[in-house]
């Protein structure tokens, strides 16, 4: 399953819509929800998600966040 679909599935399960594509907007998640999302993805993808080298602006949108997760996943798979 594509990472964006996994993220959208998580948001749907949390009753969050992120209509404008912003993870942290009015319809988005809060900081606790973001930590829960990271844990969910780590379990689902089997990777350790270290976001410390990324600018928080880069993962403020669903597309930006998914792009970063793809990069991290690729590095962990040796791509």
Secondary structure as the mmCIF struct_conf table of DSSP 4:
data_model
#
loop_
_struct_conf.conf_type_id
_struct_conf.id
_struct_conf.beg_label_comp_id
_struct_conf.beg_label_asym_id
_struct_conf.beg_label_seq_id
_struct_conf.end_label_comp_id
_struct_conf.end_label_asym_id
_struct_conf.end_label_seq_id
HELX_RH_AL_P HELX_RH_AL_P1 UNK A 3 UNK A 13
TURN_TY1_P TURN_TY1_P1 UNK A 14 UNK A 15
TURN_TY1_P TURN_TY1_P2 UNK A 19 UNK A 20
BEND BEND1 UNK A 21 UNK A 21
STRN STRN1 UNK A 22 UNK A 22
TURN_TY1_P TURN_TY1_P3 UNK A 23 UNK A 24
BEND BEND2 UNK A 25 UNK A 25
TURN_TY1_P TURN_TY1_P4 UNK A 26 UNK A 27
BEND BEND3 UNK A 28 UNK A 28
HELX_RH_AL_P HELX_RH_AL_P2 UNK A 31 UNK A 45
TURN_TY1_P TURN_TY1_P5 UNK A 46 UNK A 46
TURN_TY1_P TURN_TY1_P6 UNK A 52 UNK A 53
BEND BEND4 UNK A 54 UNK A 54
HELX_RH_3T_P HELX_RH_3T_P1 UNK A 56 UNK A 59
BEND BEND5 UNK A 60 UNK A 60
STRN STRN2 UNK A 61 UNK A 61
HELX_RH_AL_P HELX_RH_AL_P3 UNK A 62 UNK A 76
TURN_TY1_P TURN_TY1_P7 UNK A 77 UNK A 78
#
